[in-house]
Amino acid sequence: MKKITKYIPTIILTLLCSCSDYLDIVPDNVTTLDIVFNNRNTAERYLANCYHFVPDHGSVKRIPGMGAGHECWFYTTNDSHFDNEVSFYIARGLQNIDAPYANYWDGEGGSNLPMFRAIRECNIFLDYVRDQHKVNDLTDSERKRWIAEVNVLKAYYHFFLFEHYGPIPIVDKALPVSTDPEGVKVTRMPVDQIVDYMVKLIDDSYKDLPPVITMEATEMGRLTQPAALALKAKILLWAASPLFNGNKDYANFRNEEGKPFINQEFSREKWVRTAEACKEAIESAETNGCQLYDCSMDMSYSQDLPEEIFYSMNIRQTVTERFNSELIWSVGKQGTNELQNLSMACIVPSLQQGSGNGQVTGSILQSRAAGVYAPTLETAEQFYSKNGVPIDEDKEWLTSGNYDNRYTTRQVTSADKYNMRTGWTTAVLHFNREPRFYGSLGFDGSTWYGNGRTDVNDLNYVDGKYGRNSGNKWGFNYSITGYFAKKVVYYQNAITQSSQVVYEYPFPIIRLGDLYLMYAESLNEATEGDNNVPEEVYTYLRKVRERSGLKKGVLGQTEDIGDVRVAWEKYSNDPTKPKTKDGMRSIIKQERKIELALEGHQYNDLRRWKDASKELSKSIKGWNVQGEIEEDFYKVTTLFVPRAFTTKDYLWPIKKQDLQVDDKLIQTYGW
């Protein structure tokens, strides 16, 4: 099996360039740079330095997509055991202009990675490597590849800023140190111009990238053709989405000439262009061996799994299985160590009864199975029923009263023994859900495949009430909602009272399932007419749904529910929903929320869809984790009431001091 992506080995280099602000100026130690680009070995180290700025996308604290939305919540912003004073402060509505959080513009506010410095490093690298008289021992093919990689990295760093700030400066070259003060000032550019610039960087470069990585031991994580094309598709997806496509809310966000940064005319052609880019990226990925992952690819454990566990493991392993066939681009491992520590429920069997000795035996458990990264009740409710439709539309849920009574409890029978512990009493909400629900979330009474126990008849389980082993036992490091992010925890991790082994994995930036859903979304939006949904939209949704176990013949299902038309016709109280563009838009949005749950996409999707004003203004809810018995624990509790998410919150502010340094910069609208 060919594999397109892996991780970038950790190469921390303090090379040459230091500049206190983001302005793209060549440092005055040119002699040192001449030495660096005098031979292949040191030049390759500089190439690694250009990669070094790619953020760890699995970082709960530093990546806004992981912690700034309402997908998960935390019991605290800061105590002696845990702190998240970056993304969680944004989630709580504390973003500001004096010292912005996750300030990737300057590399401050907990971001630690100044993206404009990353772009500067890329420009310096390109200046030297494009010079045929430099790095004389570099072959022509290597030179082309290196230039292509850094051009795509430069596009990526611009895009990362673009995702957060919208209109940004285009920094295409490194300015000499002799440039006068006026010459180093930068201005924000119109969105359409930025998008065209990023896309051109990729179009001009991707063919010089390898289609796959062949030297796995030394090159995993480096860019490939499929990765570059997928990035291009993602850029165009943002450009076509409502935030940047005719957004009237930003009509007064204008440059110094009075022209709007965001084009005020909606363009369907932007969706057409996105759909074409997605299809090109899919074809490149599939041609070079990329395919949706499922557990049958690892016969070391999958052949004897019951269907319930097999399909729930599909979604877990899609994220956590190192170097699996679905990854298009993924980098870094350090972030997933922390991510897993913050997500893991404390499920060690010998402590299941909450014996009171946790303070003595729990030192590793407290830090390595903290359960702090806690999915919210809303996240739990967004997953489909076992019939592949939303629970508030499922006719079986509605007519039986299960939806109205979803917060009441019932006892688990042996029919659900692979998903929940037989005899346990848990919420009605937790029964009759799709496999991705059980693969993504842990909850009181749920089983947890792995962590030393893979006997399907004797699985670990979550004991999440107050004082119990998986609950608030020590007064810190616990799930504030009663849910756990099982999806991002590798099943072979082994954590006991006295030891721990955590298998790190490179966190996906783009994977094939994401690309399929991007294609379905863009194709749906690109088509004229409300009742003319292209067949390929259904086809690519089917691929994702069937991998997740939503198909005929699985788990007793007698209908072809991989096809959303069949699922809605048979089980939904809105049977014609998949036949219209508006209906499919709603379905695709929910499919993305489910398939990509806990991977850092939802917060950004809500922003680009312009749905954040509604969705991120809702109260945060969970179970009453202070409850010791079922009657108390299973009470819906409001954990936080946010202030209204307004127009200004869609885009990041620029630090006020930066505006004082560069009077050509215009502050983000509303700030």
PLY file of the C-alpha trace (Angstrom):
ply
format ascii 1.0
element vertex 671
property float x
property float y
property float z
element edge 670
property int vertex1
property int vertex2
end_header
0.00 0.00 0.00
1.38 3.34 -1.00
1.09 5.99 1.65
0.92 9.64 0.76
1.78 11.28 4.04
3.46 10.73 7.35
4.98 12.96 9.96
7.78 15.44 9.85
10.57 14.41 12.21
11.06 16.95 14.95
13.91 19.17 13.83
14.18 22.23 16.01
16.67 24.54 14.40
17.67 27.98 15.58
18.86 29.08 12.21
20.18 32.46 11.48
17.17 34.71 11.30
15.71 36.61 14.18
13.39 39.56 13.86
11.16 40.90 16.59
8.22 41.72 14.36
6.53 40.19 11.34
7.98 42.47 8.67
9.63 40.48 5.93
13.18 41.82 6.00
16.33 39.86 5.19
18.54 39.84 8.30
21.91 41.49 8.04
23.86 38.27 8.69
24.03 37.58 4.95
27.48 36.06 5.27
26.01 33.35 7.47
23.25 32.71 4.96
25.81 32.40 2.18
27.52 29.71 4.22
24.26 27.88 4.88
23.38 27.76 1.19
26.87 26.75 0.19
26.13 23.01 0.38
23.26 20.59 0.28
23.36 19.41 3.90
22.99 22.80 5.53
20.51 23.96 2.88
18.37 20.91 3.62
18.37 21.87 7.29
16.98 25.24 6.25
14.30 23.40 4.27
13.37 21.57 7.47
13.19 24.93 9.20
10.62 26.08 6.63
8.48 23.08 7.61
8.99 23.77 11.31
6.31 26.47 11.38
3.47 24.14 10.38
1.29 24.19 13.52
0.54 21.04 15.48
-3.09 20.72 14.42
-3.86 18.41 17.33
-3.01 21.04 19.94
-6.08 21.66 22.08
-4.62 24.82 23.54
-3.03 26.54 20.55
-5.20 25.57 17.59
-8.45 27.56 17.71
-10.30 24.87 15.78
-9.67 22.43 18.60
-10.66 24.59 21.54
-12.26 27.89 20.54
-15.66 26.52 19.55
-18.37 24.66 21.44
-17.54 21.13 20.32
-15.72 20.49 23.60
-15.49 22.31 26.90
-13.09 22.43 29.85
-13.61 22.42 33.60
-11.25 25.36 34.09
-9.07 27.87 32.27
-6.25 27.44 34.73
-5.45 25.59 37.93
-2.33 23.89 39.22
-3.03 20.80 37.08
-4.34 22.14 33.77
-4.47 25.39 31.89
-5.85 26.57 28.59
-5.50 30.30 28.43
-5.45 30.46 24.64
-8.20 28.76 22.64
-10.51 28.41 25.65
-10.28 32.14 26.34
-11.50 32.72 22.79
-14.35 30.26 23.37
-15.34 32.27 26.44
-15.52 35.48 24.40
-12.31 37.05 25.73
-10.54 37.84 22.44
-9.15 41.39 22.42
-6.93 43.87 20.55
-4.36 44.64 23.26
-2.97 41.11 23.56
-4.92 38.85 21.18
-5.09 35.14 21.93
-3.71 32.69 19.35
-2.01 35.64 17.69
-0.38 33.91 14.73
0.21 37.30 13.11
2.95 38.06 15.65
3.55 34.62 17.16
2.17 35.74 20.51
-0.82 35.05 22.72
0.05 31.39 23.09
0.43 30.70 19.38
4.25 30.47 19.54
4.43 30.43 15.73
4.67 33.76 13.89
3.32 32.99 10.44
4.92 36.04 8.84
8.28 34.84 10.05
7.48 31.46 8.49
6.79 33.23 5.19
10.01 35.20 5.54
12.00 31.99 6.04
10.39 30.58 2.89
11.25 33.69 0.89
14.87 33.63 2.03
15.11 29.95 1.13
13.65 30.57 -2.33
15.98 33.50 -3.01
19.00 31.29 -2.47
17.86 27.96 -3.90
16.52 29.53 -7.09
20.00 30.88 -7.68
21.73 28.22 -9.77
25.07 29.37 -8.37
24.05 28.42 -4.83
23.94 24.91 -3.36
26.09 23.59 -6.17
25.85 19.96 -5.05
22.06 19.96 -5.44
20.69 18.02 -8.41
18.26 19.70 -10.78
15.39 17.45 -9.69
16.08 18.13 -6.02
16.26 21.84 -6.64
12.87 21.79 -8.39
11.34 19.71 -5.63
12.66 21.92 -2.83
11.46 25.07 -4.56
8.03 23.48 -5.09
7.78 22.40 -1.46
8.59 25.84 -0.12
6.26 27.57 -2.56
3.42 25.35 -1.33
4.46 25.95 2.28
4.36 29.67 1.58
0.82 29.26 0.23
-0.10 27.26 3.32
1.23 29.88 5.75
-0.68 32.61 3.91
-3.77 30.39 4.07
-3.42 29.74 7.79
-3.42 33.49 8.36
-6.25 33.93 5.85
-8.45 31.43 7.74
-8.21 33.56 10.85
-7.79 37.15 9.65
-9.39 37.17 6.21
-7.69 40.00 4.28
-3.95 39.80 4.93
-0.82 41.25 3.31
0.72 39.24 0.49
4.41 38.83 1.28
6.02 37.51 -1.88
9.65 38.40 -1.34
12.17 39.16 1.36
13.11 42.82 1.44
16.76 43.82 1.85
17.77 45.22 5.22
18.47 48.60 3.60
14.78 49.11 2.78
13.53 52.44 4.17
10.79 52.50 6.86
8.02 53.28 4.39
9.08 50.41 2.18
8.63 47.80 4.87
5.07 48.73 5.72
2.44 46.30 4.50
-1.25 46.55 3.65
-4.10 44.08 3.73
-5.13 42.86 0.29
-8.59 41.99 -1.10
-9.70 38.43 -0.45
-10.00 37.48 -4.12
-6.46 38.67 -4.81
-5.06 36.71 -1.87
-6.84 33.56 -3.00
-5.56 33.86 -6.56
-2.04 34.38 -5.23
-2.13 31.27 -3.03
-3.63 29.14 -5.78
-1.04 30.32 -8.30
1.79 29.36 -5.95
0.40 25.84 -5.85
-0.46 25.60 -9.56
3.05 26.70 -10.50
4.68 24.19 -8.17
2.76 20.99 -7.46
3.95 19.07 -10.54
7.52 19.22 -9.22
6.45 17.45 -6.03
6.57 13.65 -5.77
3.23 11.86 -6.10
4.04 9.77 -3.03
6.74 9.57 -0.39
9.03 6.62 -1.07
11.79 7.19 1.50
9.53 6.70 4.48
12.21 6.69 7.16
13.50 10.17 6.34
10.82 12.04 4.39
7.50 11.40 6.04
5.45 14.57 6.28
6.96 16.29 3.28
4.55 17.63 0.72
3.27 15.57 -2.19
1.17 16.35 -5.25
-2.06 15.14 -3.59
-1.33 17.22 -0.48
-0.71 20.37 -2.52
-3.87 19.87 -4.59
-5.94 19.19 -1.47
-4.62 22.41 0.06
-5.62 24.26 -3.11
-9.12 22.79 -2.84
-9.36 23.89 0.80
-8.30 27.43 -0.10
-10.93 27.64 -2.82
-13.56 26.16 -0.50
-13.02 29.05 1.90
-13.13 31.57 -0.94
-16.45 30.19 -2.18
-18.09 29.94 1.25
-20.52 32.60 2.57
-17.95 34.29 4.82
-15.96 35.47 1.79
-18.42 35.14 -1.09
-20.68 38.19 -1.27
-20.78 38.73 2.51
-22.78 41.95 3.00
-21.99 41.98 6.72
-18.50 43.17 5.79
-19.59 45.80 3.28
-17.89 48.50 5.36
-14.65 46.57 5.80
-12.69 48.55 3.22
-9.14 49.46 2.30
-7.71 52.98 2.34
-9.11 53.56 -1.15
-12.61 52.74 0.04
-12.84 49.40 -1.78
-14.28 46.42 0.13
-11.82 43.71 1.11
-14.53 41.10 0.53
-16.23 41.08 -2.87
-19.85 42.07 -2.32
-21.16 40.07 -5.28
-21.93 36.39 -4.77
-20.24 34.21 -7.37
-21.48 30.70 -8.14
-18.39 30.27 -10.30
-16.30 30.16 -7.13
-18.12 26.98 -6.17
-17.60 25.58 -9.67
-13.89 26.28 -9.37
-13.82 24.63 -5.94
-15.60 21.52 -7.17
-13.11 21.15 -10.01
-10.20 21.54 -7.59
-11.66 18.96 -5.20
-12.14 16.44 -7.99
-8.57 17.00 -9.20
-7.26 16.46 -5.67
-9.36 13.31 -5.20
-8.12 11.83 -8.46
-4.52 12.59 -7.55
-4.92 11.05 -4.10
-6.70 7.91 -5.28
-4.33 7.39 -8.20
-1.46 7.38 -5.74
-2.91 4.86 -3.32
-5.07 6.92 -0.98
-8.33 5.31 0.13
-10.80 5.51 2.98
-9.41 3.59 5.93
-11.22 0.70 7.52
-10.15 -1.83 10.10
-9.95 -4.70 7.63
-6.65 -3.16 6.52
-5.19 -4.29 9.84
-6.04 -7.96 10.19
-3.98 -8.23 13.37
-7.08 -7.36 15.34
-10.02 -6.72 13.04
-11.05 -10.14 11.82
-12.81 -11.22 15.00
-14.43 -7.91 15.90
-18.21 -7.70 16.17
-19.74 -5.23 13.73
-20.49 -2.76 16.52
-16.82 -2.47 17.45
-15.46 -2.84 13.92
-17.34 0.18 12.59
-16.83 2.29 15.69
-13.11 1.54 15.43
-13.10 2.66 11.80
-13.56 6.29 12.80
-11.05 6.06 15.69
-8.36 4.47 13.56
-8.93 6.87 10.67
-7.44 9.53 12.94
-5.11 7.63 15.27
-3.64 4.84 13.12
-0.23 6.11 12.13
0.36 6.57 8.43
-2.93 5.03 7.38
-4.15 5.05 3.79
-6.57 7.95 4.26
-4.09 10.62 5.30
-3.28 13.18 2.63
-1.19 15.51 4.78
-0.39 15.16 8.46
2.52 16.45 10.51
3.90 16.42 14.02
3.39 14.08 16.93
3.97 16.08 20.09
0.50 17.60 20.02
-1.16 14.19 19.99
0.65 13.14 23.14
-0.97 15.99 25.03
-4.25 15.59 23.14
-4.54 11.95 24.16
-3.64 12.71 27.76
-6.37 15.35 27.89
-8.95 13.11 26.20
-8.44 9.71 27.82
-10.93 8.57 30.43
-9.55 6.93 33.56
-10.74 3.37 32.95
-8.22 1.20 34.81
-10.30 -1.77 36.04
-8.62 -2.08 39.45
-9.78 1.43 40.29
-13.28 1.12 38.89
-14.87 1.06 42.32
-13.35 4.37 43.38
-11.60 2.84 46.37
-10.43 6.15 47.80
-6.73 5.48 47.22
-6.62 7.61 44.09
-4.35 10.18 45.69
-1.78 7.45 46.25
-1.99 5.38 43.10
-3.29 7.97 40.70
-0.31 10.19 39.91
0.04 8.86 36.37
-3.69 8.49 35.94
-4.25 12.11 36.90
-1.94 13.41 34.20
-2.26 10.71 31.52
-6.01 10.02 31.68
-7.28 13.46 32.55
-10.45 13.50 30.44
-10.32 17.29 30.36
-11.08 17.67 26.64
-14.80 17.09 27.10
-17.31 16.91 24.22
-20.49 18.83 24.96
-24.03 17.52 25.08
-24.71 19.26 21.77
-21.83 17.31 20.21
-23.36 14.06 21.47
-26.75 14.97 20.01
-25.44 15.83 16.55
-24.62 12.19 15.67
-27.21 10.24 13.70
-29.49 7.52 14.93
-28.70 3.96 13.91
-30.82 4.69 10.82
-28.44 7.35 9.54
-30.68 10.39 10.06
-30.73 13.11 12.76
-32.36 11.95 15.99
-34.79 14.89 15.91
-35.99 13.71 12.47
-35.97 9.94 13.03
-39.57 8.71 12.95
-38.72 5.77 15.21
-37.26 8.13 17.82
-40.19 10.51 17.54
-43.06 8.02 17.60
-41.56 5.95 20.41
-41.02 9.02 22.56
-37.29 8.37 22.74
-36.44 11.82 21.44
-38.61 13.69 23.92
-37.36 11.41 26.69
-33.74 11.27 25.60
-32.48 12.71 28.89
-34.21 10.02 30.94
-32.47 6.72 31.67
-32.83 3.03 30.93
-30.85 -0.10 31.66
-28.41 -1.62 29.19
-29.19 -5.17 28.06
-26.92 -7.72 26.41
-28.17 -6.50 23.02
-25.94 -3.44 23.48
-23.06 -5.13 25.30
-20.40 -4.11 22.77
-21.23 -0.42 23.09
-22.29 -0.20 26.74
-21.85 -2.26 29.89
-24.67 -4.73 30.45
-26.74 -3.84 33.50
-25.61 -0.21 33.54
-28.16 2.56 33.67
-27.51 5.37 31.22
-29.33 8.00 29.18
-31.83 7.04 26.47
-29.79 9.41 24.29
-27.02 6.80 24.22
-29.07 3.98 22.68
-29.67 3.23 19.01
-27.02 5.57 17.67
-24.75 5.17 14.65
-21.27 3.57 15.06
-19.46 6.91 14.83
-21.21 7.99 18.02
-19.74 5.07 19.95
-16.36 5.38 18.25
-16.05 9.10 18.89
-17.41 9.49 22.42
-16.93 7.87 25.78
-19.65 8.33 28.40
-20.84 6.88 31.68
-21.40 3.18 31.09
-19.81 3.06 27.63
-17.26 0.42 26.72
-13.74 1.44 25.69
-11.99 -0.95 23.35
-8.25 -1.04 24.00
-6.02 0.23 26.79
-4.92 -3.32 27.50
-8.30 -4.95 27.02
-9.36 -6.18 23.59
-11.43 -9.16 24.67
-14.81 -8.02 23.37
-16.55 -9.87 26.19
-14.47 -8.19 28.89
-13.91 -4.59 27.87
-12.91 -1.58 29.90
-15.74 0.81 30.56
-16.34 4.36 31.75
-17.56 4.90 35.31
-18.21 8.62 35.11
-20.26 9.70 38.11
-18.91 11.89 40.89
-16.23 10.18 42.96
-15.98 7.26 40.56
-12.84 6.43 38.69
-13.74 8.12 35.40
-15.51 11.02 37.04
-14.55 13.94 39.25
-12.60 11.94 41.79
-9.80 14.29 42.75
-11.35 17.70 42.21
-9.26 18.35 39.11
-8.55 16.80 35.71
-12.06 15.61 34.89
-14.70 15.89 32.18
-16.99 18.80 32.94
-19.66 17.46 30.54
-19.62 13.74 31.30
-18.31 12.90 27.80
-14.83 11.91 26.64
-13.10 12.37 23.27
-12.49 8.67 22.65
-11.96 9.21 18.92
-8.54 10.84 19.30
-7.11 8.23 21.73
-5.16 5.37 20.16
-6.49 1.99 21.22
-3.07 0.48 21.99
-2.23 3.08 24.63
-1.65 1.42 27.98
-2.14 3.46 31.13
-2.16 1.89 34.58
-1.70 3.12 38.13
2.07 2.96 37.82
3.02 3.16 34.16
1.92 4.58 30.86
2.58 4.09 27.17
1.07 6.64 24.80
1.50 6.03 21.08
1.80 9.38 19.39
0.53 9.83 15.85
0.69 12.65 13.32
-2.56 14.59 13.47
-4.36 14.87 10.11
-4.47 18.26 8.42
-6.36 16.92 5.40
-7.68 13.39 4.94
-9.64 11.78 2.14
-12.97 11.72 4.00
-12.71 15.48 4.45
-11.95 15.90 0.74
-14.96 13.76 -0.26
-17.24 15.97 1.83
-15.63 19.13 0.45
-16.38 17.84 -3.04
-19.99 16.99 -2.19
-20.52 20.43 -0.65
-18.97 22.37 -3.51
-20.75 20.33 -6.19
-24.09 20.88 -4.46
-23.49 24.63 -4.25
-22.13 24.89 -7.80
-25.25 23.46 -9.41
-27.96 25.82 -10.64
-31.52 25.23 -9.51
-32.86 24.00 -6.18
-34.09 20.58 -7.34
-31.13 19.48 -9.39
-28.71 17.82 -6.96
-25.94 16.07 -8.94
-25.69 12.30 -8.52
-22.05 12.60 -7.48
-23.11 14.46 -4.34
-24.96 11.34 -3.18
-22.11 9.11 -4.34
-19.43 10.78 -2.25
-21.65 11.02 0.81
-22.36 7.32 0.43
-18.63 6.52 0.48
-18.21 8.24 3.85
-21.41 6.87 5.36
-20.84 3.27 4.32
-17.33 3.24 5.76
-19.01 4.25 9.01
-21.39 1.29 8.98
-24.42 3.11 7.59
-25.28 0.58 4.93
-27.56 -2.32 4.14
-26.67 -5.61 5.79
-24.74 -4.08 8.69
-26.07 -4.14 12.26
-29.34 -5.64 11.06
-30.08 -2.78 8.66
-32.38 -3.85 5.83
-32.37 -0.56 3.90
-29.66 1.00 1.72
-29.08 3.88 4.16
-25.68 4.74 2.70
-27.78 6.59 0.14
-29.22 9.59 1.99
-32.28 9.55 -0.28
-33.17 6.08 0.95
-32.38 6.85 4.59
-34.53 9.99 4.64
-37.36 8.42 2.63
-37.56 5.45 5.00
-36.76 6.94 8.40
-37.01 10.76 8.40
-40.06 12.94 8.99
-38.66 15.16 6.21
-38.39 12.56 3.42
-37.77 14.97 0.52
-34.92 16.81 2.22
-32.11 15.15 0.16
-33.77 16.12 -3.11
-33.16 19.87 -2.80
-30.04 22.00 -2.69
-31.06 23.54 0.65
-31.84 20.14 2.10
-28.55 18.67 0.93
-26.71 21.70 2.28
-28.11 20.90 5.73
-27.28 17.20 5.39
-23.72 17.85 4.23
-23.12 20.25 7.11
-24.25 17.67 9.64
-22.24 14.95 7.90
-19.11 17.11 8.28
-19.87 17.73 11.95
-20.14 13.98 12.53
-17.37 12.62 10.32
-14.83 15.27 11.34
-15.92 15.61 14.96
-13.11 16.43 17.42
-10.61 17.02 14.58
-10.67 20.81 14.75
-12.91 21.46 11.73
-16.28 22.43 13.18
-15.31 25.84 14.58
-13.84 26.91 11.23
-16.72 25.39 9.26
-19.24 27.35 11.33
-17.29 30.52 10.59
-17.01 30.00 6.84
-20.69 29.00 6.62
-21.65 32.11 8.65
-23.47 29.80 11.07
-21.34 30.76 14.06
-23.58 33.67 15.07
-26.33 31.17 15.80
-24.41 28.07 16.85
-21.75 29.70 19.01
-24.24 31.87 20.86
-25.92 28.81 22.40
-25.40 27.81 26.01
-22.89 25.05 26.75
-24.53 22.02 28.33
-23.52 18.68 29.77
-24.57 16.22 32.44
-24.40 17.06 36.13
-20.99 15.54 36.80
-21.34 16.29 40.51
-24.08 13.65 40.67
-23.24 10.41 42.47
-26.32 8.44 41.40
-28.22 8.18 38.12
-31.06 10.43 39.26
-28.61 13.27 39.94
-25.99 12.64 37.26
-28.43 12.55 34.33
-29.67 16.08 34.73
-28.89 18.46 31.88
-26.73 21.23 33.30
-25.88 24.60 31.78
-22.12 25.05 32.11
-21.65 28.40 30.42
-23.77 31.09 28.80
-21.67 32.84 26.14
-22.10 36.38 24.98
-23.55 36.72 21.51
-21.18 35.77 18.68
-21.26 38.81 16.39
-19.90 39.82 13.00
-16.56 40.95 14.42
-15.92 37.52 15.98
-15.68 35.80 12.60
-12.22 37.27 11.96
-9.24 37.82 14.27
-8.19 41.30 15.39
-4.73 42.68 14.69
-2.82 43.66 17.79
-3.28 47.38 18.47
0.47 47.94 18.73
0.96 46.62 15.18
-1.34 49.33 13.87
0.78 51.94 15.61
3.94 50.55 14.00
2.39 50.30 10.52
-0.15 53.02 9.77
-1.02 51.34 6.47
-2.68 48.44 8.26
-6.43 48.60 8.77
-7.94 46.93 11.83
-10.33 44.04 11.30
-13.94 45.17 11.02
-15.67 45.54 14.37
-12.49 45.59 16.43
0 1
1 2
2 3
3 4
4 5
5 6
6 7
7 8
8 9
9 10
10 11
11 12
12 13
13 14
14 15
15 16
16 17
17 18
18 19
19 20
20 21
21 22
22 23
23 24
24 25
25 26
26 27
27 28
28 29
29 30
30 31
31 32
32 33
33 34
34 35
35 36
36 37
37 38
38 39
39 40
40 41
41 42
42 43
43 44
44 45
45 46
46 47
47 48
48 49
49 50
50 51
51 52
52 53
53 54
54 55
55 56
56 57
57 58
58 59
59 60
60 61
61 62
62 63
63 64
64 65
65 66
66 67
67 68
68 69
69 70
70 71
71 72
72 73
73 74
74 75
75 76
76 77
77 78
78 79
79 80
80 81
81 82
82 83
83 84
84 85
85 86
86 87
87 88
88 89
89 90
90 91
91 92
92 93
93 94
94 95
95 96
96 97
97 98
98 99
99 100
100 101
101 102
102 103
103 104
104 105
105 106
106 107
107 108
108 109
109 110
110 111
111 112
112 113
113 114
114 115
115 116
116 117
117 118
118 119
119 120
120 121
121 122
122 123
123 124
124 125
125 126
126 127
127 128
128 129
129 130
130 131
131 132
132 133
133 134
134 135
135 136
136 137
137 138
138 139
139 140
140 141
141 142
142 143
143 144
144 145
145 146
146 147
147 148
148 149
149 150
150 151
151 152
152 153
153 154
154 155
155 156
156 157
157 158
158 159
159 160
160 161
161 162
162 163
163 164
164 165
165 166
166 167
167 168
168 169
169 170
170 171
171 172
172 173
173 174
174 175
175 176
176 177
177 178
178 179
179 180
180 181
181 182
182 183
183 184
184 185
185 186
186 187
187 188
188 189
189 190
190 191
191 192
192 193
193 194
194 195
195 196
196 197
197 198
198 199
199 200
200 201
201 202
202 203
203 204
204 205
205 206
206 207
207 208
208 209
209 210
210 211
211 212
212 213
213 214
214 215
215 216
216 217
217 218
218 219
219 220
220 221
221 222
222 223
223 224
224 225
225 226
226 227
227 228
228 229
229 230
230 231
231 232
232 233
233 234
234 235
235 236
236 237
237 238
238 239
239 240
240 241
241 242
242 243
243 244
244 245
245 246
246 247
247 248
248 249
249 250
250 251
251 252
252 253
253 254
254 255
255 256
256 257
257 258
258 259
259 260
260 261
261 262
262 263
263 264
264 265
265 266
266 267
267 268
268 269
269 270
270 271
271 272
272 273
273 274
274 275
275 276
276 277
277 278
278 279
279 280
280 281
281 282
282 283
283 284
284 285
285 286
286 287
287 288
288 289
289 290
290 291
291 292
292 293
293 294
294 295
295 296
296 297
297 298
298 299
299 300
300 301
301 302
302 303
303 304
304 305
305 306
306 307
307 308
308 309
309 310
310 311
311 312
312 313
313 314
314 315
315 316
316 317
317 318
318 319
319 320
320 321
321 322
322 323
323 324
324 325
325 326
326 327
327 328
328 329
329 330
330 331
331 332
332 333
333 334
334 335
335 336
336 337
337 338
338 339
339 340
340 341
341 342
342 343
343 344
344 345
345 346
346 347
347 348
348 349
349 350
350 351
351 352
352 353
353 354
354 355
355 356
356 357
357 358
358 359
359 360
360 361
361 362
362 363
363 364
364 365
365 366
366 367
367 368
368 369
369 370
370 371
371 372
372 373
373 374
374 375
375 376
376 377
377 378
378 379
379 380
380 381
381 382
382 383
383 384
384 385
385 386
386 387
387 388
388 389
389 390
390 391
391 392
392 393
393 394
394 395
395 396
396 397
397 398
398 399
399 400
400 401
401 402
402 403
403 404
404 405
405 406
406 407
407 408
408 409
409 410
410 411
411 412
412 413
413 414
414 415
415 416
416 417
417 418
418 419
419 420
420 421
421 422
422 423
423 424
424 425
425 426
426 427
427 428
428 429
429 430
430 431
431 432
432 433
433 434
434 435
435 436
436 437
437 438
438 439
439 440
440 441
441 442
442 443
443 444
444 445
445 446
446 447
447 448
448 449
449 450
450 451
451 452
452 453
453 454
454 455
455 456
456 457
457 458
458 459
459 460
460 461
461 462
462 463
463 464
464 465
465 466
466 467
467 468
468 469
469 470
470 471
471 472
472 473
473 474
474 475
475 476
476 477
477 478
478 479
479 480
480 481
481 482
482 483
483 484
484 485
485 486
486 487
487 488
488 489
489 490
490 491
491 492
492 493
493 494
494 495
495 496
496 497
497 498
498 499
499 500
500 501
501 502
502 503
503 504
504 505
505 506
506 507
507 508
508 509
509 510
510 511
511 512
512 513
513 514
514 515
515 516
516 517
517 518
518 519
519 520
520 521
521 522
522 523
523 524
524 525
525 526
526 527
527 528
528 529
529 530
530 531
531 532
532 533
533 534
534 535
535 536
536 537
537 538
538 539
539 540
540 541
541 542
542 543
543 544
544 545
545 546
546 547
547 548
548 549
549 550
550 551
551 552
552 553
553 554
554 555
555 556
556 557
557 558
558 559
559 560
560 561
561 562
562 563
563 564
564 565
565 566
566 567
567 568
568 569
569 570
570 571
571 572
572 573
573 574
574 575
575 576
576 577
577 578
578 579
579 580
580 581
581 582
582 583
583 584
584 585
585 586
586 587
587 588
588 589
589 590
590 591
591 592
592 593
593 594
594 595
595 596
596 597
597 598
598 599
599 600
600 601
601 602
602 603
603 604
604 605
605 606
606 607
607 608
608 609
609 610
610 611
611 612
612 613
613 614
614 615
615 616
616 617
617 618
618 619
619 620
620 621
621 622
622 623
623 624
624 625
625 626
626 627
627 628
628 629
629 630
630 631
631 632
632 633
633 634
634 635
635 636
636 637
637 638
638 639
639 640
640 641
641 642
642 643
643 644
644 645
645 646
646 647
647 648
648 649
649 650
650 651
651 652
652 653
653 654
654 655
655 656
656 657
657 658
658 659
659 660
660 661
661 662
662 663
663 664
664 665
665 666
666 667
667 668
668 669
669 670
